[in-house]
Amino acid sequence: MAKPPQPDLFPESSLESDAGATFVLESKGKWWHAGYHLTTAIVGPTILTLPYAFRGLGWGLGLFCLTALGCVTFYSYYLMSRVLEHCEKAGRRHIRFRELAADVLGVGIGAILLAGQCLKIMYENLSPNGSLRLYEFIAMVTVVMIVLSQLPSFHSLRHINLISLLLCLGYSFLVVGACIHAGLSKNAPARDYSLESSSSARVFSAFTSISIIAAIFGNGILPEIQATLAPPATGKMVKGLLMCYTVAFFTFYSAAVSGYWVFGNKSNSNILKSLMPDEAPSLAPTMLLGLAVLFVLLQLLAIGLVYSQVAYEIMEKQSADVKQGMFSKRNLIPRLILRSLYVIFCGFMAAMLPFFGDISGVVGAIGFIPLDFILPMLLYNMTHKPSRLSFTYWLNLFIIIAFTGVGIMGAFSSIRKLVLDANTFKLFSSDVVD
């Protein structure tokens, strides 16, 4: 007797009529290209918030959570790549998290916000009494992003993302060197690693910190990255993940440990601000810090491009004609207009709501925890159907349940902090709220 047809877990139009898949997610990449894309998506300047995240956890719990979340996300991404390979063997490659595109919007806003803050840091060191405000630097970054947004496809970013990988290694080691210099200097700040005084405040701070770390490891575009690989994609994504997590291992731990060692519970949501305080001289050589800020700024442009591909793919599906060329007038004009409007919107939100640390926590709890710690395990159990007596099935179920609870608590804690900070901030402020 013939088996009844199985429901499609990822209902979607055919590739032949999908301009978003054909143009934006063209499948030409090698495994190392996937490694470049993954590294840009995961290993970014958000690692400079790790000392800040340790404020709510302390040394022991901070290192444990960093390691545990790293292991779980690698396992999660491995399972997701297996799910995508399963779909490819069934004749479907281009599956996306379109309905979750709003989650990566926060990343695009955060990238522009932090890039603007980097420009402001450089400007204030060159002209301490200058009159330019944060939103003006955000506007400058937005203009540059509008130009770069016209690169037509994800695959066309492969060389930019290789440079991005080198940049993240560069500024990570520069920041580590700056932290060691600051910690050993005669002007080293007093170290205090104590946590919040009340137990309730410690609990809220801990879950906010976990959400921030989850956001740092978060990658809401893994299906889009895997879709850029030339078929067959089997095994290629795992190699890309190994490249990415090798870079992550060196950068995450070095930034977290060195930054928290120097500044303790006084760590800023951007460790560069701790190294370059407003009311005191820099705690490390200005040239070294300036180079680190420049590297951060350049990589943020790449990160903004990578995460924008989700929105661009949706736009091209709705606005482009797949029967005409990628650079035909029919497709070029809508691409120019829609992508420019999207970047302008992200820039406007970044200027209006400079909540970088808080945005990371909220995005991590509401967006990346479900996307990276729950959905892949659920999809793997649905597609591969491991035995209910197997270790894999119960491990996946445990992760789903545990991180559902963490996500709920993290969302509550992060939104609570966002509400508290809202009382101390004005629209289009020139300062990023910690």
Salt bridges, closest charged atoms under 4 A:
ASP8 OD2 - ARG92 NE 3.81
GLU12 OE2 - ARG96 NH1 2.40
ASP18 OD2 - ARG96 NH2 2.78
ASP18 OD2 - ARG98 NH2 3.27
GLU26 OE1 - LYS28 NZ 3.44
GLU88 OE2 - ARG93 NE 3.59
GLU124 OE2 - LYS120 NZ 2.65
ASP278 OD1 - LYS273 NZ 3.18
GLU313 OE2 - ARG96 NH2 2.34
GLU313 OE2 - ARG98 NH2 2.43
GLU316 OE2 - ARG335 NE 2.81
GLU316 OE2 - ARG339 NH2 3.39
ASP358 OD1 - LYS417 NZ 2.98
ASP421 OD2 - LYS417 NZ 2.99
